[in-house]
Amino acid sequence: MNKRMLMISEVAIMAALGVILGFVKLSGPWAFGGSVSLEMLPIFLMAFRRGVVGGVLTGFMIGILQLIINPFIVHPAQVILDYPVAFLVIGLAGIVRPSSDNHFGKRIWLIIIGTLIGSLLRLISHVISGIVFFESYAPEGTPVWLYSITYNLSYIAPTFVLTVILLVLLSKTAPKLIHGE
């Protein structure tokens, strides 16, 4: 099998896994679709395994599939920001690719940095959407930008922590899965 077909197959498998992991979630006080889940994990796996292209393609596919399966729509532009864009930017974590050749401490730092990059970019996409399209939900007297940051950070931060822990464990126990070597 050539490398291109292998990557397409991996993207499809990881996108399906991301959607499945998105169903297993901790729903909390997030009324507008936020939740703590592991749906970002396959995107980071592909970003670290295959680089930016693999990560972005996987994130885009997961975003589109989430939109089809479980949409929360208030405006067409919000749909773009909260689904394909929010998930495809996670794949930019691939700019920081840990290698199994790196000592474990360096791999941990690269995983944390890459996961932070992807999580922050997703946060930015959701915050912009929140400021523009969900301002009417902000409590009276609360600046809409503060409401949007607080709301979105309340589920993205724990998701980031959980994802980093799992990626570090995978890097230690199954390095071929995360590093593609």
Wavefront OBJ file of the C-alpha trace (Angstrom):
o trace
v 0.000 0.000 0.000
v 1.474 3.371 -0.905
v 1.945 6.131 1.674
v -0.928 8.243 0.358
v -3.453 5.413 0.652
v -2.117 4.551 4.088
v -2.619 8.127 5.289
v -6.135 8.321 3.779
v -7.010 5.079 5.565
v -5.579 6.337 8.846
v -7.479 9.635 8.532
v -10.735 7.766 7.941
v -10.156 5.410 10.880
v -9.125 8.218 13.228
v -12.059 10.398 12.142
v -14.448 7.544 12.904
v -12.723 7.006 16.249
v -13.017 10.735 17.017
v -16.759 10.680 16.381
v -17.181 7.595 18.570
v -15.120 9.172 21.358
v -17.276 12.301 21.016
v -20.275 10.247 22.135
v -18.507 9.348 25.377
v -18.582 12.669 27.138
v -18.968 14.387 30.432
v -21.839 16.770 29.971
v -21.875 19.526 32.510
v -23.245 23.030 32.695
v -22.606 23.586 28.983
v -25.957 24.367 27.408
v -24.692 25.041 23.900
v -22.762 21.938 22.956
v -19.644 22.025 25.111
v -18.511 18.854 26.856
v -15.395 17.107 28.084
v -14.606 14.223 25.752
v -11.737 12.515 23.985
v -12.758 13.484 20.441
v -9.576 15.558 20.031
v -7.311 12.589 20.838
v -7.353 11.053 17.313
v -6.651 14.464 15.772
v -3.566 14.885 17.945
v -2.508 11.307 17.214
v -2.635 12.007 13.477
v -0.950 15.397 13.861
v 1.944 13.846 15.769
v 2.022 10.717 13.589
v 1.607 12.242 10.109
v 2.186 15.961 10.600
v 0.009 18.974 9.893
v -1.684 17.506 6.801
v -2.772 14.338 8.592
v -3.919 16.276 11.642
v -5.817 18.932 9.709
v -7.557 16.367 7.480
v -8.583 14.301 10.495
v -9.833 17.382 12.342
v -11.774 18.578 9.301
v -13.427 15.171 8.909
v -14.345 15.000 12.593
v -15.775 18.534 12.439
v -17.917 17.695 9.405
v -19.088 14.407 10.915
v -19.945 16.133 14.223
v -21.928 18.716 12.262
v -23.891 15.975 10.506
v -24.464 13.825 13.601
v -24.948 16.333 16.435
v -25.366 19.898 15.156
v -26.135 23.000 17.198
v -26.818 25.665 14.600
v -27.698 29.324 15.067
v -26.038 30.837 11.968
v -24.172 29.535 8.884
v -20.930 31.304 9.878
v -21.198 29.867 13.404
v -21.464 26.403 11.864
v -18.149 26.922 10.071
v -16.398 28.266 13.193
v -17.742 25.652 15.617
v -17.366 22.562 13.463
v -14.859 22.290 10.581
v -12.626 25.210 11.620
v -12.608 24.433 15.360
v -11.540 20.858 14.724
v -9.214 21.302 11.759
v -7.066 23.875 13.594
v -6.349 21.216 16.222
v -4.358 19.426 13.525
v -1.895 22.318 13.418
v -0.374 20.673 16.495
v 1.549 18.686 13.890
v 4.040 21.552 13.618
v 5.439 20.103 16.849
v 6.049 16.414 16.117
v 7.635 14.370 18.865
v 9.767 11.484 17.675
v 10.503 8.195 19.363
v 14.160 9.205 18.911
v 13.606 12.042 21.413
v 14.229 11.174 25.034
v 11.002 10.728 26.983
v 11.218 14.118 28.732
v 11.499 15.956 25.416
v 8.610 13.915 23.964
v 6.456 14.945 26.922
v 7.236 18.630 26.378
v 6.555 18.388 22.642
v 3.261 16.614 23.306
v 2.243 19.287 25.838
v 3.228 22.139 23.508
v 1.510 20.602 20.481
v -1.636 19.783 22.425
v -1.661 23.298 23.874
v -1.344 24.813 20.379
v -4.239 22.752 19.021
v -6.414 23.328 22.082
v -5.796 27.104 22.078
v -6.621 27.360 18.379
v -9.850 25.435 18.945
v -10.619 27.718 21.891
v -10.075 30.811 19.738
v -12.465 29.512 17.076
v -15.189 28.778 19.642
v -14.629 32.100 21.452
v -15.032 34.076 18.224
v -18.217 32.164 17.493
v -19.442 32.825 21.026
v -18.738 36.546 20.836
v -20.474 36.960 17.498
v -23.355 34.500 17.705
v -24.066 33.774 21.373
v -23.842 37.247 22.923
v -27.517 37.167 23.911
v -26.756 34.291 26.301
v -24.204 36.261 28.335
v -25.513 37.158 31.789
v -26.532 40.785 32.102
v -23.565 42.976 32.938
v -21.001 40.373 31.817
v -18.858 41.367 28.828
v -19.622 38.960 26.002
v -15.921 38.248 25.353
v -15.444 37.250 29.019
v -18.549 35.060 28.931
v -17.376 33.342 25.750
v -13.845 32.726 27.027
v -15.103 31.434 30.388
v -17.746 29.187 28.849
v -15.442 27.621 26.252
v -12.393 27.373 28.523
v -14.497 25.532 31.125
v -14.648 22.432 28.912
v -11.573 22.842 26.682
v -9.147 23.120 29.637
v -10.144 19.789 31.246
v -10.235 18.178 27.791
v -6.681 19.452 27.202
v -5.447 17.976 30.501
v -7.110 14.610 29.886
v -5.798 14.477 26.308
v -2.220 15.304 27.365
v -2.286 12.563 29.999
v -3.465 9.980 27.472
v -0.995 11.102 24.788
v 1.915 10.905 27.234
v 0.806 7.421 28.325
v 0.518 6.341 24.686
v 3.936 7.775 23.915
v 5.380 5.681 26.722
v 3.438 2.449 26.188
v 2.718 2.463 22.419
v 5.223 4.809 20.767
v 4.552 3.417 17.271
v 0.915 4.508 17.547
v 1.738 8.121 18.300
v 5.004 8.508 16.431
v 4.212 6.431 13.354
v 7.635 4.827 13.260
l 1 2 3 4 5 6 7 8 9 10 11 12 13 14 15 16 17 18 19 20 21 22 23 24 25 26 27 28 29 30 31 32 33 34 35 36 37 38 39 40 41 42 43 44 45 46 47 48 49 50 51 52 53 54 55 56 57 58 59 60 61 62 63 64 65 66 67 68 69 70 71 72 73 74 75 76 77 78 79 80 81 82 83 84 85 86 87 88 89 90 91 92 93 94 95 96 97 98 99 100 101 102 103 104 105 106 107 108 109 110 111 112 113 114 115 116 117 118 119 120 121 122 123 124 125 126 127 128 129 130 131 132 133 134 135 136 137 138 139 140 141 142 143 144 145 146 147 148 149 150 151 152 153 154 155 156 157 158 159 160 161 162 163 164 165 166 167 168 169 170 171 172 173 174 175 176 177 178 179 180 181
